[in-house]
Amino acid sequence: MKTPVTVRIEAGLLEELRQLAREENRTLTNLIETVLRQRLAGAVPSSSASEAKAVPARTAKRKKDKPTNAA
């Protein structure tokens, strides 16, 4: 049984994946599942840490301090 999964992917990467899926006459889900299976089987080599793009960490949005009514 397949389990639905929600992921966040950059818009540009998602469009590239959709285009590749169209070119291979696959669904987006099938393409992603196939790529993941190939990676886990070792068919797709992992990139070294020096080749990986650095992704900036997100910082949590802070609520602005509410003004206090000092008497």
C-alpha positions as CSV (number, residue, x, y, z in Angstrom):
1,M,0.0,0.0,0.0
2,K,1.3,3.4,-0.9
3,T,1.3,6.2,1.7
4,P,0.7,9.9,0.7
5,V,3.6,12.2,1.6
6,T,3.8,15.9,1.6
7,V,7.1,17.6,0.8
8,R,8.3,21.1,0.1
9,I,10.3,21.5,-3.2
10,E,11.6,24.7,-4.7
11,A,9.4,25.9,-7.6
12,G,12.2,25.6,-10.2
13,L,13.1,22.1,-9.2
14,L,9.5,21.0,-9.3
15,E,9.1,22.4,-12.8
16,E,12.2,20.5,-13.9
17,L,10.8,17.3,-12.4
18,R,7.4,17.8,-14.1
19,Q,9.2,18.4,-17.5
20,L,11.3,15.3,-17.1
21,A,8.2,13.3,-16.2
22,R,6.4,14.5,-19.3
23,E,9.4,13.6,-21.4
24,E,9.5,10.1,-20.0
25,N,5.7,9.8,-20.2
26,R,5.5,9.2,-16.4
27,T,3.5,10.7,-13.6
28,L,5.4,13.0,-11.3
29,T,4.9,10.5,-8.5
30,N,6.3,7.7,-10.6
31,L,9.3,9.7,-11.6
32,I,10.1,10.7,-8.0
33,E,9.6,7.1,-6.7
34,T,11.8,5.7,-9.5
35,V,14.6,8.2,-8.8
36,L,14.4,7.5,-5.0
37,R,14.5,3.7,-5.7
38,Q,17.5,4.1,-8.0
39,R,19.3,6.2,-5.4
40,L,18.7,3.7,-2.6
41,A,19.8,0.8,-4.9
42,G,23.1,2.7,-5.5
43,A,22.3,3.3,-9.2
44,V,22.6,7.1,-8.7
45,P,25.8,8.1,-7.0
46,S,25.6,10.5,-4.1
47,S,27.3,13.9,-4.5
48,S,30.2,14.7,-2.2
49,A,29.7,17.3,0.5
50,S,31.9,19.7,-1.5
51,E,29.6,19.5,-4.5
52,A,26.4,20.0,-2.6
53,K,24.8,23.4,-2.8
54,A,24.6,25.1,0.6
55,V,21.0,25.8,1.6
56,P,20.6,28.7,4.0
57,A,18.8,27.8,7.2
58,R,15.5,29.5,7.7
59,T,15.1,31.6,10.8
60,A,11.9,31.5,12.7
61,K,9.7,34.6,12.4
62,R,9.6,36.5,15.6
63,K,6.5,38.2,16.8
64,K,7.0,41.9,17.4
65,D,6.9,42.8,21.0
66,K,3.7,44.4,22.1
67,P,4.0,47.9,23.5
68,T,3.4,48.0,27.2
69,N,1.3,50.7,28.8
70,A,3.5,52.0,31.5
71,A,1.8,54.3,34.0
